[in-house]
Amino acid sequence: MDKARQNLARQIIGAKACFTSKQIAQIVKLFDFESGKLEIAKFAYDYAIDPQNYYLVNACFDFDHTKESLSRHIDSKRNSVSKGN
């Protein structure tokens, strides 16, 4: 069930291509499992119009290792942008 939700969420996020971090957090909360939440949170980061507020999405997770994984993903995205990639 989560896989179908993930596919639908990707289609919606990709089609609209501009969400606030608060909206992304609401989408992430629709998933039952941390892995599904994390996958969508990572995917949606590129579509956040206010990435400085992405801490709202990070707050959706229960486990520290998941929060750290999302933080590393965000850091890698920011680093690649600052390097011009």
Phi and psi in degrees as GROMACS dihedral restraints (atoms count N, CA, C in turn):
[ dihedral_restraints ]
;  ai    aj    ak    al  type     phi  dphi    fc
    3     4     5     6     1   -62.2    20    10
    4     5     6     7     1   -35.0    20    10
    6     7     8     9     1   -63.8    20    10
    7     8     9    10     1   -42.1    20    10
    9    10    11    12     1   -64.8    20    10
   10    11    12    13     1   -41.0    20    10
   12    13    14    15     1   -62.8    20    10
   13    14    15    16     1   -40.7    20    10
   15    16    17    18     1   -60.8    20    10
   16    17    18    19     1   -45.9    20    10
   18    19    20    21     1   -61.2    20    10
   19    20    21    22     1   -44.1    20    10
   21    22    23    24     1   -65.2    20    10
   22    23    24    25     1   -43.7    20    10
   24    25    26    27     1   -61.5    20    10
   25    26    27    28     1   -42.5    20    10
   27    28    29    30     1   -60.4    20    10
   28    29    30    31     1   -42.2    20    10
   30    31    32    33     1   -64.0    20    10
   31    32    33    34     1   -43.5    20    10
   33    34    35    36     1   -67.4    20    10
   34    35    36    37     1   -47.6    20    10
   36    37    38    39     1   -63.5    20    10
   37    38    39    40     1   -45.1    20    10
   39    40    41    42     1   -65.7    20    10
   40    41    42    43     1   -33.9    20    10
   42    43    44    45     1   -72.9    20    10
   43    44    45    46     1   -42.3    20    10
   45    46    47    48     1   -81.1    20    10
   46    47    48    49     1   -39.6    20    10
   48    49    50    51     1    62.9    20    10
   49    50    51    52     1    17.3    20    10
   51    52    53    54     1  -157.7    20    10
   52    53    54    55     1   108.8    20    10
   54    55    56    57     1  -131.6    20    10
   55    56    57    58     1   150.2    20    10
   57    58    59    60     1   -80.0    20    10
   58    59    60    61     1   160.7    20    10
   60    61    62    63     1   -61.0    20    10
   61    62    63    64     1   -35.2    20    10
   63    64    65    66     1   -63.6    20    10
   64    65    66    67     1   -41.8    20    10
   66    67    68    69     1   -65.6    20    10
   67    68    69    70     1   -40.8    20    10
   69    70    71    72     1   -63.2    20    10
   70    71    72    73     1   -40.6    20    10
   72    73    74    75     1   -59.8    20    10
   73    74    75    76     1   -40.2    20    10
   75    76    77    78     1   -64.3    20    10
   76    77    78    79     1   -38.7    20    10
   78    79    80    81     1   -66.5    20    10
   79    80    81    82     1   -45.1    20    10
   81    82    83    84     1   -58.7    20    10
   82    83    84    85     1   -38.1    20    10
   84    85    86    87     1   -66.7    20    10
   85    86    87    88     1   -13.8    20    10
   87    88    89    90     1   -73.6    20    10
   88    89    90    91     1   -15.1    20    10
   90    91    92    93     1   -91.3    20    10
   91    92    93    94     1   146.5    20    10
   93    94    95    96     1   -84.5    20    10
   94    95    96    97     1   -32.7    20    10
   96    97    98    99     1  -112.7    20    10
   97    98    99   100     1   145.1    20    10
   99   100   101   102     1   -55.1    20    10
  100   101   102   103     1   -40.1    20    10
  102   103   104   105     1   -63.0    20    10
  103   104   105   106     1   -41.1    20    10
  105   106   107   108     1   -67.6    20    10
  106   107   108   109     1   -41.2    20    10
  108   109   110   111     1   -60.3    20    10
  109   110   111   112     1   -45.5    20    10
  111   112   113   114     1   -64.4    20    10
  112   113   114   115     1   -43.1    20    10
  114   115   116   117     1   -60.2    20    10
  115   116   117   118     1   -44.4    20    10
  117   118   119   120     1   -70.8    20    10
  118   119   120   121     1   -39.0    20    10
  120   121   122   123     1   -61.8    20    10
  121   122   123   124     1   -41.6    20    10
  123   124   125   126     1   -66.2    20    10
  124   125   126   127     1   -45.5    20    10
  126   127   128   129     1   -61.1    20    10
  127   128   129   130     1   -44.4    20    10
  129   130   131   132     1   -74.1    20    10
  130   131   132   133     1   -17.0    20    10
  132   133   134   135     1   -54.5    20    10
  133   134   135   136     1   -40.2    20    10
  135   136   137   138     1   -65.5    20    10
  136   137   138   139     1   -16.0    20    10
  138   139   140   141     1  -105.9    20    10
  139   140   141   142     1     4.2    20    10
  141   142   143   144     1   -77.4    20    10
  142   143   144   145     1   127.1    20    10
  144   145   146   147     1   -83.4    20    10
  145   146   147   148     1   -10.6    20    10
  147   148   149   150     1  -134.2    20    10
  148   149   150   151     1    64.8    20    10
  150   151   152   153     1   -60.2    20    10
  151   152   153   154     1   -19.4    20    10
  153   154   155   156     1   -66.5    20    10
  154   155   156   157     1   -16.5    20    10
  156   157   158   159     1  -102.9    20    10
  157   158   159   160     1    14.6    20    10
  159   160   161   162     1   -67.1    20    10
  160   161   162   163     1    -9.2    20    10
  162   163   164   165     1   -58.9    20    10
  163   164   165   166     1   -24.8    20    10
  165   166   167   168     1   -63.7    20    10
  166   167   168   169     1   -34.2    20    10
  168   169   170   171     1   -74.1    20    10
  169   170   171   172     1   -42.6    20    10
  171   172   173   174     1   -58.7    20    10
  172   173   174   175     1   -31.1    20    10
  174   175   176   177     1   -70.0    20    10
  175   176   177   178     1   -10.0    20    10
  177   178   179   180     1   -76.8    20    10
  178   179   180   181     1   -12.5    20    10
  180   181   182   183     1   -95.5    20    10
  181   182   183   184     1   148.5    20    10
  183   184   185   186     1   -90.4    20    10
  184   185   186   187     1   -29.6    20    10
  186   187   188   189     1  -108.4    20    10
  187   188   189   190     1   139.6    20    10
  189   190   191   192     1   -60.1    20    10
  190   191   192   193     1   -39.7    20    10
  192   193   194   195     1   -64.6    20    10
  193   194   195   196     1   -30.5    20    10
  195   196   197   198     1   -72.2    20    10
  196   197   198   199     1   -42.6    20    10
  198   199   200   201     1   -60.9    20    10
  199   200   201   202     1   -41.4    20    10
  201   202   203   204     1   -65.9    20    10
  202   203   204   205     1   -38.4    20    10
  204   205   206   207     1   -63.2    20    10
  205   206   207   208     1   -42.9    20    10
  207   208   209   210     1   -66.4    20    10
  208   209   210   211     1   -40.8    20    10
  210   211   212   213     1   -61.8    20    10
  211   212   213   214     1   -41.1    20    10
  213   214   215   216     1   -63.9    20    10
  214   215   216   217     1   -40.9    20    10
  216   217   218   219     1   -61.2    20    10
  217   218   219   220     1   -46.3    20    10
  219   220   221   222     1   -62.7    20    10
  220   221   222   223     1   -44.4    20    10
  222   223   224   225     1   -59.3    20    10
  223   224   225   226     1   -42.7    20    10
  225   226   227   228     1   -65.5    20    10
  226   227   228   229     1   -37.5    20    10
  228   229   230   231     1   -64.4    20    10
  229   230   231   232     1   -46.0    20    10
  231   232   233   234     1   -64.7    20    10
  232   233   234   235     1   -40.3    20    10
  234   235   236   237     1   -65.3    20    10
  235   236   237   238     1   -39.2    20    10
  237   238   239   240     1   -69.8    20    10
  238   239   240   241     1   -32.0    20    10
  240   241   242   243     1   -70.6    20    10
  241   242   243   244     1   -41.9    20    10
  243   244   245   246     1   -69.6    20    10
  244   245   246   247     1   -23.1    20    10
  246   247   248   249     1   -88.3    20    10
  247   248   249   250     1    -4.1    20    10
  249   250   251   252     1    85.0    20    10
  250   251   252   253     1    17.5    20    10
